[in-house]
Amino acid sequence: MNKTQLTPQELAQYFDHTQLKAYAEASDFMKLCEESMENGFKMVAINSAPVKLCKALLKGSKVHVGAAIGFPLGQTNISVKKYETLEAIADGADEIDYVINISQLKGKNYDYIEKEMDEIVKACRNTGRISKVIFENCYLTNQEKEELCRIALNIKPDFIKTSTGFGTGGATKEDIKLMKSIVKDKIQIKAAGGIRTLADALTMIDLGVNRIGSTASVSIIEELKDSL
């Protein structure tokens, strides 16, 4: 990626513009959707409850609605995550970002992790929705990250994702390099957590990410416009 050739419109298509705060109000979602339409962001990233509202606010636009499932801890059963996924899809979600069960991964219960991923990815694939698997790398060893990548190569979600942005750390260059070294171009990568400047975003894009989750999407686009 040649940084100098990225237009604001092209950069905007990398962004999942994010509002996941527990205390977000209707006015916050209105602002989120307005900013996403004005800037041409790829998606709004929200919890599953306001999906119907944001779908209505974005009616007629190309901006996707993305629902966070099992967010932010991932500590619900597979059946609960699948139900939440299907409810979000019924409400209009175009994309699903779900958090893995980190406790099961730590316990080396890889069959559980694979079944969970399979159930949710199938629910998305069967309804024509995009699936993203959130690893929450800040809590994982490199071996655990590698194991998740290998499971993902078997199940084939659309994306694997670094972080929720609610953990103790976000996207890092080292994690992107590790994930990319295993999945290569077979699965897309989403970087999220701590990406707040144009330099942050361009670094992630240069490392090969296909999507970026950020609350600072607007200021990053403005920073690029100011630099042109």
DAFENLIN-V865902 format. One record per residue. N is the residue number from 1. RES is the residue in one letter. PHI is phi in radians with two decimals (none if undefined). PSI is psi in radians with two decimals (NA if undefined). Layout:
N,RES,PHI,PSI  N,RES,PHI,PSI
This chain:
1,M,none,2.12  2,N,-1.53,1.92  3,K,-0.97,-0.63  4,T,-1.23,-0.26  5,Q,-1.68,-0.05  6,L,-1.35,2.13  7,T,-1.51,2.82  8,P,-0.98,-0.63  9,Q,-1.17,-0.70  10,E,-1.20,-0.73  11,L,-1.11,-0.70  12,A,-1.02,-0.54  13,Q,-1.26,-0.16  14,Y,-1.43,-0.31  15,F,-1.65,2.31  16,D,-1.75,1.77  17,H,-1.30,2.20  18,T,-2.00,2.35  19,Q,-2.51,1.66  20,L,-2.10,0.20  21,K,-1.19,2.48  22,A,-1.12,-0.47  23,Y,-1.75,0.24  24,A,-1.08,2.40  25,E,-1.89,3.04  26,A,-0.98,-0.67  27,S,-1.12,-0.58  28,D,-1.17,-0.68  29,F,-1.26,-0.60  30,M,-1.09,-0.77  31,K,-1.11,-0.77  32,L,-1.01,-0.82  33,C,-1.22,-0.70  34,E,-1.09,-0.80  35,E,-1.10,-0.65  36,S,-1.19,-0.69  37,M,-1.24,-0.72  38,E,-1.11,-0.67  39,N,-1.68,-0.21  40,G,1.31,0.66  41,F,-1.20,2.75  42,K,-1.25,-0.70  43,M,-2.69,2.68  44,V,-1.74,2.30  45,A,-1.81,2.00  46,I,-2.42,2.92  47,N,-1.25,2.96  48,S,-1.27,-0.48  49,A,-1.07,-0.74  50,P,-1.54,0.29  51,V,-1.03,-0.82  52,K,-1.08,-0.71  53,L,-1.07,-0.87  54,C,-1.19,-0.59  55,K,-1.07,-0.72  56,A,-1.19,-0.72  57,L,-1.14,-0.52  58,L,-1.71,0.14  59,K,-0.96,2.28  60,G,1.55,-0.12  61,S,-1.75,3.01  62,K,-1.66,0.03  63,V,-1.30,2.24  64,H,-1.39,2.72  65,V,-1.83,2.18  66,G,-2.04,2.26  67,A,-1.83,2.31  68,A,-1.53,2.23  69,I,-2.01,2.36  70,G,1.09,0.60  71,F,-1.70,2.45  72,P,-1.75,0.01  73,L,-1.61,-0.44  74,G,1.32,0.15  75,Q,-1.68,0.92  76,T,-2.23,2.77  77,N,-1.18,2.83  78,I,-0.99,-0.78  79,S,-1.09,-0.62  80,V,-1.22,-0.76  81,K,-1.12,-0.69  82,K,-1.15,-0.73  83,Y,-1.08,-0.78  84,E,-1.10,-0.68  85,T,-1.04,-0.87  86,L,-1.17,-0.61  87,E,-1.13,-0.76  88,A,-1.11,-0.72  89,I,-1.12,-0.74  90,A,-1.08,-0.56  91,D,-1.40,-0.16  92,G,2.10,0.12  93,A,-1.13,2.36  94,D,-1.65,-0.43  95,E,-2.43,2.63  96,I,-2.22,2.17  97,D,-1.98,1.91  98,Y,-1.99,2.61  99,V,-1.64,2.26  100,I,-1.16,2.85  101,N,-1.47,1.69  102,I,-1.12,-0.62  103,S,-1.05,-0.74  104,Q,-1.16,-0.64  105,L,-1.15,-0.78  106,K,-1.06,-0.56  107,G,-1.44,0.12  108,K,1.05,0.49  109,N,-1.54,1.24  110,Y,-1.18,-0.49  111,D,-1.10,-0.68  112,Y,-1.11,-0.83  113,I,-1.05,-0.70  114,E,-1.19,-0.72  115,K,-1.11,-0.77  116,E,-1.02,-0.84  117,M,-1.10,-0.75  118,D,-1.08,-0.78  119,E,-1.08,-0.78  120,I,-1.33,-0.71  121,V,-1.12,-0.70  122,K,-1.11,-0.72  123,A,-1.05,-0.65  124,C,-1.28,-0.83  125,R,-1.09,-0.71  126,N,-1.19,-0.31  127,T,-1.99,0.18  128,G,1.25,0.46  129,R,-1.78,2.77  130,I,-1.54,2.38  131,S,-1.98,2.42  132,K,-2.33,2.34  133,V,-1.87,2.07  134,I,-1.58,2.08  135,F,-1.40,-0.67  136,E,1.06,1.13  137,N,-1.06,-0.44  138,C,-1.07,-0.36  139,Y,-1.76,0.00  140,L,-1.94,2.62  141,T,-1.41,2.86  142,N,-1.06,-0.63  143,Q,-1.09,-0.72  144,E,-1.16,-0.69  145,K,-1.08,-0.74  146,E,-1.13,-0.70  147,E,-1.11,-0.73  148,L,-1.08,-0.73  149,C,-1.08,-0.71  150,R,-1.15,-0.71  151,I,-1.10,-0.74  152,A,-1.07,-0.66  153,L,-1.08,-0.50  154,N,-1.37,-0.74  155,I,-1.48,-0.58  156,K,1.18,1.00  157,P,-1.15,2.89  158,D,-1.23,-0.66  159,F,-2.39,2.64  160,I,-1.98,2.58  161,K,-2.30,2.46  162,T,-1.20,-0.72  163,S,-2.79,2.84  164,T,-1.50,-0.45  165,G,1.54,-0.05  166,F,-1.94,0.02  167,G,-1.55,-2.84  168,T,-1.46,-0.10  169,G,-2.80,2.85  170,G,-2.03,-2.59  171,A,-1.20,2.39  172,T,-2.22,2.71  173,K,-1.06,-0.70  174,E,-1.10,-0.73  175,D,-1.17,-0.73  176,I,-1.07,-0.77  177,K,-1.07,-0.75  178,L,-1.11,-0.86  179,M,-1.07,-0.77  180,K,-1.14,-0.63  181,S,-1.12,-0.45  182,I,-1.65,-0.88  183,V,-1.48,-0.31  184,K,0.90,-2.18  185,D,-1.83,0.26  186,K,-1.40,-0.45  187,I,-2.37,2.44  188,Q,-1.36,2.77  189,I,-2.12,2.36  190,K,-1.96,2.24  191,A,-1.75,2.34  192,A,-2.60,2.62  193,G,1.73,1.88  194,G,1.44,0.18  195,I,-1.63,1.76  196,R,-2.17,-0.16  197,T,-2.23,2.87  198,L,-1.05,-0.72  199,A,-1.05,-0.75  200,D,-1.01,-0.86  201,A,-1.11,-0.79  202,L,-1.17,-0.59  203,T,-1.08,-0.78  204,M,-1.13,-0.72  205,I,-1.13,-0.72  206,D,-1.10,-0.49  207,L,-1.42,-0.15  208,G,1.91,0.23  209,V,-1.29,2.66  210,N,-1.88,-0.27  211,R,-2.61,2.61  212,I,-2.27,2.23  213,G,-1.71,2.23  214,S,-2.76,2.59  215,T,-1.57,-0.18  216,A,-1.79,0.38  217,S,-0.96,-0.78  218,V,-1.12,-0.83  219,S,-1.16,-0.54  220,I,-1.18,-0.75  221,I,-1.12,-0.72  222,E,-1.09,-0.66  223,E,-1.10,-0.71  224,L,-1.16,-0.77  225,K,-1.02,-0.72  226,D,-1.17,-0.42  227,S,-1.51,-0.21  228,L,-1.45,NA
